[in-house]
């Protein structure tokens, strides 16, 4: 941690941004005013290094206020947090949303990912290029630019853009669906459009469980949440006691909804029993899987539900602090969760004495900064701790050594939301829903060429075709070509899969996955090749670069696809396909984390199901 | 300490201790390998305290840094001792069983209240108290020091004051607790072990007092050894001044650059009747010599052993033939001896010379070349071939009753540096090393380093502002002995009134023109750490200020 700080110094404004997050510096040695006679002591060491977790929030503060993170600002952050500048640079440059070179104060991030391109993102970008100029150009005296962005998690309202404005009047908001006119107005500083109601397309909403309050409850009001039955579950949990809560969750058969489907009860039990203290709870709200928006909608329209569910999880597992790690591209969810946490604190639902029962639990809301890999649980820990969001080797598993190397229970947003009903009705009753091995309901993100995109909640076991019907079928009644199940890390299936039962066991049996609940529909007009290229480009960009199979494999995969797409295979098409097969195998077998292990799934499945590059076409 | 000159602890203990005090040591830069062990300790949870006038890069790692005035170490130690005693943190059982002189010591520190300590050292009382309590309460604690303690006119007293703290709390002689002088080169320890000190035969056997040992050497060597201490380096220079020393054989030293008060040292060296220098490079001293013996580089062109700071004797193997006429040190000395009429100086190998040492130095007896190789080095003492060596020293102090002599507390008095500050010389100059260079640059100057920058006078931003000087501006620096000109470097890690220079670039800036040759009477070390200086702006045209392009010629 040698602090070799030289050269650039922070401006007054940059220091103010940092001090706003960290408080004023205490001594002249760390950037404060120097005493005339000189100060003869300084505290640092372990205490200083324990501040490391404030690095990411502090970088956010600088980015928000200044619009970019200058070397001077970075130096000052390092001085305050005793972090070597080289390491802090490594962290800052890890995240897509941080600019390390001067940039216009207003930036419009335009989603160019597969969900939005199905619904006009291409036309939007062409229009912008015509009327504004190419991405990154400064059309308006350097005050505003637009940039291309991977999936913004707004696929139900595609095409989507996110507006980020830095300065003393910093703001962030999204526009979706976005037309060129709206983007131009945003570049000119137009205010945020009002948030539309949630898109819940299923005709019969009587059976909704996780979604039942959406659109009914006022997301900005604790009182409204309580009027809709809020905090009944926490009261019930406190009456039952932590062990009984863990037992009910175990009995419910609830499995993680983030993609890995690990039994939630087993995680909770392991952490609850762990003799090492303190325990931590981490809610993984870094929903970055292209095509996924389920957690965002619930957090935006029913934020208190997640707060209550986290409180129950903390209570049950003996965790007194929960970190809610939200992806950086969700400004509305960030505002609403922040407000909800504050209200819950004021009313004693969080803090030193939760609901007057002497339970201590609080939540820290942390914001990601544009890194898909941070959805991987151990990468997420590193991100919170102020390191590059690179996954760790497992074991040790999070239940033994997770956040800050302490026993940690980490759950996806949707997994946690289920806990409310499990506590209310009991694990046994919950287990009646769904199939034998996949209990409960599932949130499905319907997007792409579908008549009514949005969020559908259905019990496990529903058929893919039924789901498609609930969303009104393929848009404009066109023939179905393909469905991407589970996101960019999922698999493509063809029309013959409409009978597929959507449960963990049934999808596993056919080599598919539910992943994060993505159901992205492509009609017969869609050319799958650009879709595959976009997915390959996505993984190449998002690979953290830590392990070779993924760092190199994702690049080689994209290169091979580009050659095939250009009809310029190296050797024959068969050779290229064989090469892709080998890359797939190497990444699956040898990558450290799920990103590399699944980076070839969608492409591999598409090649097998649709043969977009018939070997006969050898040039 | 207590007889044998070596650190008491092993590196492994530094990694597994609870508290490390770096006192007068910027180990991060000057003992980077040792500091890796410190970092492992810190990583394992050890608290790190540094005592140093400068907020060094080591201090920046510390849980607490105490920025004392230069030369007030004894005041700080005595204050800490009083606080430990008054807080009931002294280990009275250990003191009664294993030490002597406690009552007198306790009485001597009684006047060192926190307030007085703070006044004398400049360190706030609560910081002194924090270190006292942390050290007194730690289960395991290590004190490590280097030249910040020993390059003073009262060097030995400074060392005693640290050992006193260890005795007071029982932080010596058990795993994870000890007192450790860090060695600046790979074989400084080995030099002392082999008797290259004026008062000991190899194996720390006293020339004057240990008649039996002397007799053994006399028998083995067939020669008479005078029961009289020799001169240490400073005494040699004094003897040159008196005219008692007229011929000098210098092996691997560069006193023409490294002695304090350079001008004076050069006069004495050039006034010798005969000067012989044996070195791997043509140093400034070698340039003055009548005869130069080119020697092989001991780390790659010689067979032998070295001993590191944890008393570990390790084998060194020859990888290259020395260039030109350079020869192994043993060969040079043996040939010289033979020409002087002692034909028995004829060792067939370095191992044969080593085995002779083993027959005469009990602490090395069990260290055959074979065992050194097998065990990856052995820590002395190792008295027989089934002795694994010693992880730490002085475990005997914890035996009941204590085996051997008890460890004495030494009453030491606070005594400010000789070179006093006054209106004419208001700034305290302290000297030291940087990570990328070593001493006078003989061994490091030949290599380029991306970190290396030219010699500068490092000053606090406040002093620079007061003097009206900018980064890189050349200034005149004067002490009571002489003046040099050097560019200024603004160092925000210095407090006002404190300046820093290195000795790395004697060709650019002869820093030792400024330093004082006040020396410790017992160890002979000069007070390189404390000179009083005045800094003056040079009246130069603007075009010659802050040249900024001065660089060290890379070899």
Interface residues (C-beta under 8 A of the other chain):
Chain A: X1 X2 X3 X29 X34 X36 X37 X38 X39 X40 X41 X42 X43 X44 X45 X46 X47 X82
Chain B: X28 X42 X45 X47 X48 X55 X57 X59 X60 X61 X62 X63 X64 X65 X66 X67 X68 X122 X123 X124 X127 X460 X461 X462 X492 X493 X495 X496 X497 X498
